[in-house]
Amino acid sequence: MRLFGGHLTSLENDPAKVAVWRANIAEAGLEEWADLIEGDAAETIPGIEDVFDIVFLDAEKDAYERLFQAARKKLEPGAIVIADNVISHAETLGGYVEARQSDPTLESVTVPLDRGLELSVILEGDFPDD
């Protein structure tokens, strides 16, 4: 982030994880390049002015679809969404994976690393209607 002018925005609802995040960022000396927005991500995403280049979903598994839909409005062509645990939680996340892989505005693939990642790249084209 320091070398290329990047910026990290994290969203967290759990106070214990907020404290750990703040300590880790401080220890790494990244306070200037990282912000934390506390609260429910689906509620805080609409208030974010900027777009996202990369979104990493690692939340309650039944919230992935809701979080993807909230973040989708902030994603331009070339952006990527990485969803964690799609193989280890296939029963819960199977619908999420199917929805991403059948969406013509995305290129999406399941990568069998660790517990499974679903990598979805936003393609050129129209945003889905809401």
N, C-alpha and C positions, 0 to 999 in steps of 0.2 A: 504494500500500500504506500509506503514511504517513497519508493523508487518511481512509481508510475502515477502517483497522484490519486490513488484509489481511496474509497471511503466505505466503511463497513457500518451498516445499520442493523442492529439486532433487535428483535422483538421478544419480550419475555414477560410471562405472567406470574411466575413462581418467585416469591421474594427470596428464597434461599438461592435459587439459580441466579437471580439478579446480583446478589452479593458476590457470588463466585465469579460471575462475568466481570464485574467491576475490578475485583482483585487481579484476575488474569490479565485484563487489558492494561492495568496500571503496571503490573510486573513486566509486561512486554514493552512498555513505553509507547503504547499506541493510542493514548487518550485523544491526541490531536486528529486521528484518522478513524475513530470509532465512536458511534453513538448508540445508546440503548434507549429504546422506547418501552416503557413499562405498561403492561395491560394486555388485554386479549388482542391478539394479532389481527383477527378478522375485524375488530372494531377500530384498531389504530391504523391499519394500512390505508384506508381511504383518506385519512388526513395527511398522509405523506405527500409532499409536493413533487418529489423527484421520481424518476423511473428506476427500475432495478435491472442490473445486468445479469445477476445470478441470485436465485432464491434457493435456499436450502430448507426443506420441510423436515422437521424432526420434532413432531408434537404428538398430541393424542391422535391415535390413528384414525379415529372416526371424524377428525376435524380436517384431514388433508384436503378433501374436495372443497370444503368451504374456504380454506386458506388459499388453495390454488385459484379459486374464482375471484377472491379478493385481490390477490397479487396479479392476476392476469391483466387487469386493467392498467397495471404499471409496467408492463413488459412490452418492449419493442422487438421487431425482428432481430434475431441473433442472440437474444437473451436466452438463458437456460434455467430450468427448474430442476432441482435434484431432490427427489423424494427418498428418504431413508427407510429401511426395513420392509421393503415391498415383498421380499421373498419370505422372511421370517414371520410376517403378518399377512400372508397371502389371503387368508380368509376375510380379513377386514379390508385390506387394500386392493383386492382383486378388481373391484369396480373402478377404483381410482386408476389403476394401470390400464384397464380396458378403455376407459374414457380418454386417456391421454393417447393411447395407440390408435384409436379410431378417429381422432380429431384431425381434420385435414389442414388445420392451421399450425400443426406441430409435426415435428419428427421426434418420435419417442422410442426408446429402447430400454429394456431391463438389463442391467449389468449385474452378473452374479458375484459381486464382491461382498464379502462378509455377510450381512443379512439382506443384501439386495438393494440396489439403487435403481430408481427409474429416472432416466435422463431425458428431459423433454426440451427441445430447442424450438423457439418461436420462429416460424417461417415468415416470409413475405406474405402479405395478404390481409384480408379483413379480420378484424377482431370479432369474436363471436358476439351475437346480439344478446343483450340482457334486458 
